[in-house]
Amino acid sequence: MLYRFKSRASPPFVMLEIHARQLFDIIGKAPERKGIVTVEQMPAAIAALEAAMAREAHNAHNNDDFAVEGHDEEAEKQHITLHQRAVPLLHMLKDSLADRKDVMWEV
């Protein structure tokens, strides 16, 4: 299943359900078939996404010092980080907040 995110302030984008659910959890929204992040809710959603991304970056940096036996560099290159998944929504939220437009999604 795909979630389509849209706002009058930025271009739409789609996301796989598993990734969208992770972002909904971070911003405190239920993964419903249709939903909205209102302008009033955006500052908290932006802060939550940025905090989660910072935690991920901090944890990844701390793990760089440890060599892992059997470490698969090719698999690591294919790993999609939270940062990569969250950036489209974060940009949409920031642009929408600046233009005072809600962000909506639907399946």
TARA-V481362 format. One record per residue. N is the residue number from 1. RES is the residue in one small letter. SS is DSSP state (H for helix, E for strand, L for the rest). PHI is phi in whole degrees, -180 to 180 (NA if undefined). PSI is psi in whole degrees, 0 to 359 (NA if undefined). Layout:
BEGIN
N,RES,SS,PHI,PSI + N,RES,SS,PHI,PSI
END
This chain:
BEGIN
1,m,L,NA,144 + 2,l,E,-116,141 + 3,y,E,-103,134 + 4,r,E,-107,122 + 5,f,E,-101,138 + 6,k,E,-149,154 + 7,s,E,-157,152 + 8,r,L,-75,354 + 9,a,L,-99,350 + 10,s,E,-158,166 + 11,p,E,-66,151 + 12,p,E,-74,162 + 13,f,E,-149,161 + 14,v,E,-117,156 + 15,m,E,-147,142 + 16,l,E,-61,148 + 17,e,H,-54,314 + 18,i,H,-60,322 + 19,h,H,-77,321 + 20,a,H,-63,319 + 21,r,H,-61,322 + 22,q,H,-63,317 + 23,l,H,-70,322 + 24,f,H,-60,318 + 25,d,H,-61,317 + 26,i,H,-64,317 + 27,i,H,-89,1 + 28,g,L,78,33 + 29,k,L,-115,147 + 30,a,L,-78,141 + 31,p,L,-79,64 + 32,e,L,-79,168 + 33,r,L,-66,331 + 34,k,E,-138,145 + 35,g,E,-164,178 + 36,i,E,-149,144 + 37,v,E,-113,113 + 38,t,L,-78,163 + 39,v,H,-56,321 + 40,e,H,-66,330 + 41,q,H,-86,346 + 42,m,H,-64,317 + 43,p,H,-57,319 + 44,a,H,-69,321 + 45,a,H,-65,317 + 46,i,H,-62,313 + 47,a,H,-62,319 + 48,a,H,-65,316 + 49,l,H,-64,315 + 50,e,H,-63,321 + 51,a,H,-66,318 + 52,a,H,-65,320 + 53,m,H,-67,321 + 54,a,H,-66,320 + 55,r,H,-62,316 + 56,e,H,-62,315 + 57,a,H,-64,319 + 58,h,H,-64,315 + 59,n,H,-66,320 + 60,a,H,-66,320 + 61,h,H,-64,319 + 62,n,H,-67,329 + 63,n,H,-82,349 + 64,d,L,-65,335 + 65,d,L,-80,351 + 66,f,L,-107,128 + 67,a,L,-83,136 + 68,v,L,-112,124 + 69,e,L,-66,135 + 70,g,L,76,17 + 71,h,L,-61,128 + 72,d,L,-105,99 + 73,e,H,-64,325 + 74,e,H,-65,318 + 75,a,H,-65,322 + 76,e,H,-64,322 + 77,k,H,-64,329 + 78,q,H,-87,349 + 79,h,L,-69,129 + 80,i,L,-96,123 + 81,t,L,-83,163 + 82,l,H,-57,318 + 83,h,H,-55,313 + 84,q,H,-64,324 + 85,r,H,-74,323 + 86,a,H,-81,335 + 87,v,H,-56,314 + 88,p,H,-60,318 + 89,l,H,-69,319 + 90,l,H,-60,314 + 91,h,H,-63,318 + 92,m,H,-63,317 + 93,l,H,-63,316 + 94,k,H,-66,315 + 95,d,H,-63,320 + 96,s,H,-69,322 + 97,l,H,-64,317 + 98,a,H,-62,323 + 99,d,H,-93,359 + 100,r,L,58,49 + 101,k,L,-122,139 + 102,d,L,-70,156 + 103,v,E,-106,131 + 104,m,E,-123,157 + 105,w,E,-140,159 + 106,e,E,-155,159 + 107,v,L,-89,NA
END
